[in-house]
Amino acid sequence: MMKRKWIIGMLALMLIAAGGAAVFGRGSLPFLSGAGPEAKAEAKQAAAISETYFIFDTVVNVKLYGEHALPQQLDDIKNLLETMDQELSRTLQTSELYKVNQGAGKQAVHVSQDTFDVVKRALDYAAQTDGLYDPTVGPLVSLWNIGNKGAHVPANNELAQAMSLIGYKDVLLNSKERTIKLTRPGMALDLGGIGKGYAADRVAAYLKKHQVESAMINLGGSSIIAMGSKPGGLSWNIGLQDPDQSRGTSLGSMQIHNKTIDSSGVYERFFVENGVKYHHILDPRTGYPSQSGLKSVTIISDSAADADALSTAVFIMGLEEGLKYIEKQAGVEAFFITDDNRIYESSGLKDQILFNNPEYTVTAP
């Protein structure tokens, strides 16, 4: 169920700058050139520095704008992301999460503040969604192994064994000692459904601390934080990717300011066995990929971690229950794409998105 989103994502970032073309790279180069004081002021305002990293099994691109954006910050962000990847990886034997899983049924494991905080956040969402989002699906994720060589449909007895180990209530946190304990042998945490979003929030917090008010943080195209506004005060224009097509085919676009967009869908990771397609969003109630009638869910919120976890949970809920759940969440909006190419929006998104792909129909709930 929990997802390590790969390079193929639903959201294609489209930065539109009126009057000039953006120049990205390690350096600070203007959109426009000119000799006059007004042109120089505009160029200074629109200056951008950028770096691309391969972390969390995906391509991460960070673009910083404004007078407070510095090349050193890109190095700091890389170190921050690499540290969190090494702490939260389920498969890296030196990671804190790996050690927690190895200690299942044996002992509590002392962890860093970041690891403790993201696990606590994950457990909070597990409780709020009645376990539809559950970070203890590690055994199920390992069994299916979707997105990796050897992915296959497990035998019924194997599924039953993996599902017997799922249970977020069997994770014990000790905030004073900063320890995590899985109470039963064989349990395993998987933070793929929230870790990347949490890391993006940490990057945003770092940039705010250093007074960078305009930035774009893009994790694999499927999780994007648009900090502040574009240079010049305009909203960011985000292109929405058609989930059935390769990157570059547009579903539509929307303008956002100081928001996060996160998507989950059946297009991200899957395999085909005996003519049947099995995607990576696993339903802990059945042990199988979710059959909710949805192709994708896109969440718009203030927090990347919240959006990351919610996109998984409401996908499993399905259209009707998912919409009801989103309508109760303050500061959160979403749109759903069903298997029959219909788009349903939460109430706060009405007239906020321009859908221009004739293959899809916007439908009232």
C-alpha positions as CSV (number, residue, x, y, z in Angstrom):
1,M,0.0,0.0,0.0
2,M,2.7,2.5,1.0
3,K,4.4,3.8,-2.1
4,R,7.9,4.6,-3.2
5,K,6.9,6.8,-6.1
6,W,9.1,6.4,-9.1
7,I,10.1,8.9,-11.8
8,I,6.8,8.3,-13.6
9,G,4.4,10.6,-11.7
10,M,1.1,12.2,-12.4
11,L,2.1,15.9,-12.1
12,A,4.3,17.5,-14.8
13,L,5.8,20.8,-13.5
14,M,5.3,23.7,-15.9
15,L,7.0,26.9,-14.9
16,I,5.7,29.7,-17.2
17,A,7.7,33.0,-17.1
18,A,6.3,35.9,-19.0
19,G,8.7,37.7,-21.2
20,G,11.7,35.3,-20.9
21,A,13.0,31.8,-20.4
22,A,14.1,30.4,-17.1
23,V,17.8,29.5,-16.7
24,F,18.5,26.7,-14.2
25,G,21.7,25.3,-12.8
26,R,24.2,25.8,-10.1
27,G,24.5,29.5,-10.3
28,S,22.3,32.5,-10.3
29,L,21.3,33.6,-13.8
30,P,18.4,35.9,-14.7
31,F,15.4,35.3,-16.8
32,L,15.9,38.6,-18.6
33,S,18.8,40.7,-19.5
34,G,18.9,44.4,-19.8
35,A,21.0,47.4,-18.9
36,G,18.6,49.7,-17.2
37,P,17.9,49.7,-13.4
38,E,14.3,48.3,-13.9
39,A,15.6,45.4,-16.0
40,K,18.3,44.7,-13.4
41,A,15.9,44.7,-10.5
42,E,13.5,42.3,-12.4
43,A,16.4,40.0,-13.3
44,K,17.5,40.0,-9.6
45,Q,14.0,39.1,-8.5
46,A,13.7,36.3,-11.1
47,A,17.1,34.8,-10.5
48,A,17.1,31.0,-9.9
49,I,19.5,28.4,-8.7
50,S,18.7,24.7,-9.1
51,E,19.9,21.2,-8.4
52,T,18.7,17.7,-9.2
53,Y,19.4,14.7,-7.0
54,F,18.5,11.0,-7.2
55,I,17.1,10.1,-3.8
56,F,14.2,8.0,-2.5
57,D,14.4,6.0,-5.7
58,T,13.3,9.0,-7.7
59,V,14.5,12.2,-9.3
60,V,14.3,15.2,-6.9
61,N,14.6,18.7,-8.4
62,V,14.8,21.8,-6.2
63,K,14.6,25.4,-7.6
64,L,15.2,28.4,-5.4
65,Y,14.5,32.0,-6.3
66,G,15.2,35.4,-4.8
67,E,18.0,37.3,-3.1
68,H,18.3,34.9,-0.2
69,A,18.8,31.8,-2.4
70,L,22.4,30.5,-2.1
71,P,24.2,27.6,-3.7
72,Q,25.3,26.4,-0.3
73,Q,21.6,25.7,0.5
74,L,21.4,23.2,-2.3
75,D,24.3,21.3,-0.7
76,D,22.5,21.4,2.7
77,I,19.3,20.2,1.1
78,K,21.1,17.3,-0.5
79,N,22.6,16.3,2.8
80,L,19.3,16.6,4.5
81,L,17.5,14.4,1.9
82,E,20.3,11.8,1.9
83,T,20.3,11.6,5.7
84,M,16.5,11.0,5.8
85,D,16.7,8.5,3.0
86,Q,19.3,6.6,5.0
87,E,17.2,6.8,8.2
88,L,13.9,5.8,6.6
89,S,14.8,3.1,4.1
90,R,13.1,-0.3,4.8
91,T,15.7,-2.2,2.8
92,L,19.0,-0.4,3.7
93,Q,20.6,-2.6,6.4
94,T,22.3,0.5,8.1
95,S,19.1,2.5,8.3
96,E,17.2,3.2,11.5
97,L,14.0,1.8,10.1
98,Y,15.7,-1.5,9.2
99,K,17.0,-1.8,12.7
100,V,13.5,-1.1,14.1
101,N,12.2,-3.9,11.9
102,Q,15.0,-6.3,12.8
103,G,14.1,-5.7,16.5
104,A,10.5,-6.6,16.0
105,G,9.3,-8.7,19.0
106,K,12.6,-8.3,20.7
107,Q,13.5,-4.7,21.8
108,A,12.8,-1.0,21.5
109,V,15.2,0.8,19.2
110,H,16.5,4.3,19.8
111,V,16.1,6.5,16.7
112,S,16.7,10.1,15.5
113,Q,14.1,12.8,16.0
114,D,13.1,12.7,12.3
115,T,12.5,9.0,12.3
116,F,10.5,9.2,15.5
117,D,8.4,12.1,14.2
118,V,7.6,10.5,10.8
119,V,6.6,7.2,12.4
120,K,4.4,9.1,14.9
121,R,2.8,11.0,12.1
122,A,2.2,7.8,10.2
123,L,0.5,6.1,13.2
124,D,-1.7,9.2,13.6
125,Y,-2.9,8.8,10.0
126,A,-3.4,5.1,10.5
127,A,-5.7,5.8,13.4
128,Q,-7.6,8.5,11.5
129,T,-8.2,6.3,8.5
130,D,-9.0,3.1,10.5
131,G,-5.9,1.5,9.2
132,L,-6.5,2.0,5.4
133,Y,-3.2,3.8,5.6
134,D,-1.0,1.6,7.8
135,P,2.8,1.8,8.0
136,T,3.0,-1.8,9.3
137,V,2.4,-3.2,5.8
138,G,6.1,-3.9,5.3
139,P,5.6,-7.7,5.2
140,L,2.9,-7.3,2.5
141,V,5.0,-4.9,0.5
142,S,8.0,-7.2,0.6
143,L,5.8,-10.2,-0.4
144,W,4.4,-8.6,-3.6
145,N,7.7,-6.8,-4.4
146,I,5.9,-4.7,-7.0
147,G,8.3,-2.5,-8.9
148,N,11.2,-4.9,-8.5
149,K,12.4,-8.0,-10.3
150,G,10.5,-11.1,-9.3
151,A,7.1,-9.4,-8.6
152,H,4.4,-11.9,-8.6
153,V,1.0,-12.8,-7.1
154,P,1.6,-14.5,-3.8
155,A,0.1,-17.7,-2.7
156,N,-2.9,-17.5,-0.3
157,N,-1.0,-18.9,2.6
158,E,1.8,-16.4,2.1
159,L,-0.8,-13.5,2.0
160,A,-2.4,-14.8,5.1
161,Q,0.9,-14.8,7.0
162,A,1.9,-11.3,5.8
163,M,-1.6,-9.9,6.7
164,S,-1.4,-11.4,10.2
165,L,1.6,-9.2,10.9
166,I,-0.2,-5.9,10.0
167,G,-1.4,-3.8,12.9
168,Y,-0.5,-0.2,13.6
169,K,-1.7,-0.5,17.2
170,D,1.2,-2.9,17.9
171,V,3.8,-0.2,17.4
172,L,4.9,1.3,20.7
173,L,6.5,4.8,20.8
174,N,8.4,6.2,23.8
175,S,8.8,9.9,23.4
176,K,11.0,10.3,26.5
177,E,13.5,7.7,25.4
178,R,12.8,8.3,21.7
179,T,12.4,4.6,20.9
180,I,10.2,2.6,18.6
181,K,9.2,-1.0,19.3
182,L,7.2,-3.5,17.1
183,T,5.6,-5.9,19.6
184,R,5.4,-9.0,17.4
185,P,8.2,-10.9,15.6
186,G,8.0,-10.5,11.8
187,M,6.4,-7.1,11.8
188,A,7.9,-4.4,9.6
189,L,7.3,-0.7,9.1
190,D,7.2,0.7,5.6
191,L,7.2,4.5,5.3
192,G,7.1,4.8,1.5
193,G,3.6,6.4,1.8
194,I,4.7,9.3,3.9
195,G,8.5,9.5,4.2
196,K,9.0,11.4,0.9
197,G,6.4,13.9,1.8
198,Y,7.8,14.4,5.3
199,A,11.2,15.0,3.7
200,A,9.8,17.6,1.4
201,D,8.2,19.4,4.3
202,R,11.6,19.4,6.1
203,V,13.2,21.0,3.0
204,A,10.5,23.6,3.0
205,A,11.1,24.3,6.7
206,Y,14.8,24.7,6.1
207,L,14.2,27.2,3.3
208,K,11.8,29.2,5.3
209,K,14.4,29.4,8.1
210,H,16.8,30.8,5.6
211,Q,14.3,33.4,4.3
212,V,13.9,31.7,0.9
213,E,10.2,32.6,0.2
214,S,10.0,31.4,-3.4
215,A,10.9,27.8,-4.3
216,M,9.7,24.7,-6.2
217,I,10.4,21.3,-4.6
218,N,9.6,18.5,-7.1
219,L,9.9,14.9,-5.9
220,G,9.6,12.6,-9.0
221,G,6.8,14.6,-10.5
222,S,4.2,13.1,-8.2
223,S,4.8,15.2,-5.1
224,I,5.4,19.0,-5.5
225,I,5.7,21.8,-3.0
226,A,5.2,25.3,-4.5
227,M,6.6,27.6,-1.8
228,G,5.3,31.2,-1.9
229,S,4.7,32.6,-5.4
230,K,6.6,32.8,-8.6
231,P,9.1,35.7,-9.0
232,G,7.0,38.8,-9.6
233,G,4.2,37.6,-7.3
234,L,2.2,35.4,-9.7
235,S,0.9,31.9,-8.8
236,W,2.7,28.8,-9.9
237,N,1.1,27.2,-13.0
238,I,1.1,23.4,-12.5
239,G,0.5,21.1,-15.5
240,L,-1.5,18.0,-14.6
241,Q,-0.4,14.8,-16.2
242,D,-2.8,12.4,-18.0
243,P,-2.4,9.1,-16.0
244,D,-2.9,7.0,-19.1
245,Q,-0.2,8.7,-21.2
246,S,3.6,9.2,-21.1
247,R,4.9,12.4,-19.5
248,G,4.0,15.5,-21.6
249,T,0.3,14.7,-22.3
250,S,-1.7,17.2,-20.4
251,L,-4.9,16.5,-18.4
252,G,-5.2,20.2,-17.6
253,S,-3.6,22.8,-15.3
254,M,-4.1,24.8,-12.1
255,Q,-2.5,27.8,-10.4
256,I,-1.4,27.4,-6.8
257,H,0.3,29.5,-4.2
258,N,2.1,28.1,-1.1
259,K,0.6,24.6,-1.6
260,T,1.5,21.0,-2.0
261,I,0.2,18.6,-4.7
262,D,0.6,14.9,-4.4
263,S,-0.8,12.0,-6.5
264,S,-1.2,8.3,-6.2
265,G,-2.3,6.1,-9.1
266,V,-2.3,2.7,-10.8
267,Y,0.2,4.0,-13.4
268,E,3.1,4.4,-11.1
269,R,4.3,0.8,-10.4
270,F,2.7,-2.4,-11.6
271,F,3.2,-5.8,-13.2
272,V,1.1,-8.0,-15.4
273,E,0.6,-11.7,-14.7
274,N,-1.7,-13.9,-16.8
275,G,-3.1,-10.8,-18.5
276,V,-4.1,-9.1,-15.2
277,K,-2.5,-5.8,-14.1
278,Y,-1.5,-5.6,-10.4
279,H,-0.6,-2.1,-9.2
280,H,1.4,-1.1,-6.0
281,I,-1.3,0.4,-3.9
282,L,-2.1,-2.5,-1.5
283,D,-5.3,-2.7,0.5
284,P,-4.5,-4.0,4.0
285,R,-8.0,-5.4,4.3
286,T,-7.6,-7.8,1.4
287,G,-3.8,-8.1,0.9
288,Y,-4.3,-7.4,-2.8
289,P,-3.9,-4.2,-4.9
290,S,-6.9,-1.9,-4.2
291,Q,-9.9,-2.4,-6.4
292,S,-11.6,1.0,-5.6
293,G,-12.6,1.9,-9.2
294,L,-10.0,4.7,-9.3
295,K,-7.1,5.4,-11.6
296,S,-5.7,8.1,-9.5
297,V,-6.2,10.6,-6.6
298,T,-4.5,14.0,-6.4
299,I,-4.4,15.9,-3.1
300,I,-3.8,19.6,-2.7
301,S,-2.9,20.6,0.9
302,D,-0.5,22.7,3.1
303,S,1.6,19.7,4.1
304,A,3.4,17.3,1.8
305,A,3.4,14.6,4.5
306,D,-0.3,14.9,4.9
307,A,-0.9,14.8,1.1
308,D,1.4,11.8,0.8
309,A,-0.5,9.7,3.3
310,L,-4.0,10.9,2.3
311,S,-3.5,10.2,-1.4
312,T,-2.9,6.5,-0.5
313,A,-5.7,6.3,2.1
314,V,-8.5,7.9,0.0
315,F,-7.5,5.9,-3.1
316,I,-8.3,2.8,-1.1
317,M,-11.5,4.3,0.2
318,G,-12.7,4.9,-3.3
319,L,-14.6,7.8,-4.8
320,E,-17.7,8.1,-2.5
321,E,-16.0,7.5,0.9
322,G,-12.8,9.3,-0.2
323,L,-14.7,12.5,-1.2
324,K,-16.6,12.4,2.1
325,Y,-13.4,12.1,4.0
326,I,-11.6,14.9,2.1
327,E,-14.6,17.3,2.7
328,K,-14.0,16.9,6.5
329,Q,-10.3,17.8,6.3
330,A,-9.5,21.4,6.9
331,G,-7.2,22.9,4.2
332,V,-7.3,19.8,2.0
333,E,-8.8,19.4,-1.5
334,A,-8.7,16.6,-4.0
335,F,-9.8,15.3,-7.3
336,F,-10.4,11.7,-8.3
337,I,-10.1,10.0,-11.7
338,T,-12.2,6.9,-12.1
339,D,-11.6,3.9,-14.3
340,D,-14.2,5.2,-16.8
341,N,-12.3,8.5,-17.2
342,R,-14.5,10.7,-15.1
343,I,-13.1,13.4,-12.9
344,Y,-14.7,14.3,-9.5
345,E,-13.5,17.3,-7.5
346,S,-13.9,18.2,-3.8
347,S,-16.1,21.3,-3.3
348,G,-13.1,23.7,-2.7
349,L,-11.7,23.0,-6.2
350,K,-14.7,24.1,-8.2
351,D,-13.5,26.3,-11.0
352,Q,-9.9,26.1,-9.7
353,I,-8.6,23.6,-12.3
354,L,-8.7,23.9,-16.1
355,F,-9.3,20.4,-17.5
356,N,-8.7,20.4,-21.2
357,N,-8.3,16.8,-22.2
358,P,-11.4,15.6,-24.2
359,E,-10.8,12.0,-23.0
360,Y,-12.0,12.9,-19.6
361,T,-15.3,14.3,-18.3
362,V,-15.7,16.4,-15.2
363,T,-18.7,15.1,-13.3
364,A,-20.5,16.4,-10.3
365,P,-20.4,14.1,-7.2
